[in-house]
Amino acid sequence: MRVALVTGAGGGSLGEATARALRDLGWRVLTTTRSCAVEEDQHPLDLTERASVARLGEWVSSTTDRLDALVNNAGVHLDLRSKWRAPQLVDGHEVHWRTNYLGTAQLTRLLLPSLLDTATRHGEARVVDVVSKLHERGRNAWLWGDLAPYDSWAAYGTSKLALVHEAAEVERRFGGQGVHGYSLHPGSVYTHVADRGLETAPVLARLRRLAAPLERRALATPADGARTTVFCATSPEAVPGAYHRRSAVAEPSPEALDADAASRLWDATSRWVDGA
């Protein structure tokens, strides 16, 4: 039985829908939530804490002897109203960068031995990074220095641009050994991802709850949004190293096509992962 790890699979989430779809295909699926785990194959994960990522890696290794797909779905998008005038720091890093990119990159590197072992024994394994079309708001120059003036949407976009690079670099470095990298935009999906972004705006949060029926009609369901993720995790038609949208290859931003930036970022990130 093939095994996947899907991060960020809380109730009503894209990750939960992805896990359900993979199980329907006969996979065993391990999942994570931000806080307490409520299912047997579930484990808590805080991407901003090195120790939490390390505990997850140990749990995966103790739970299964193969890992066919790592689906990096967990992430945050905060400050939806663009009110922040300075970055909110977590562990010394801008919160979107620390959560969406650095935490995910640490997890990917931690699980690479399991993925490589599975590829050797069973033919292939995959790393699937759920990104966003908003990666187009990111810039390679911001991978190396402060974004000034600060804009949280640009910071979010830069964290997703980094994940596009990460998936492409997994393919360049490990594709020949059977571990393939994919990135994707799942579409505009109705989930609870915006809830944390409105925590400091109770009036807007209440209005959003009142408007939820209309929002659900306008946006894709989590099950619809999960289709491209599942396509990248399972389909022979998914293209290794490429960015996908609507279960097909799509053109990412020009910034995302810079292989030199991707290589530099991989090396710099590996030093960060190994250095503390």
Beta strands, then each sheet from edge to edge (+ up, - down):
strand 1: 3-6
strand 2: 28-33
strand 3: 42-44
strand 4: 69-72
strand 5: 89-90
strand 6: 93-94
strand 7: 125-130
strand 8: 179-185
strand 9: 243-245
strand 10: 248-249
sheet 1: 3+ 2+ 1+ 4+ 7+ 8+ 9+ 10-
sheet 2: 5+ 6-
end
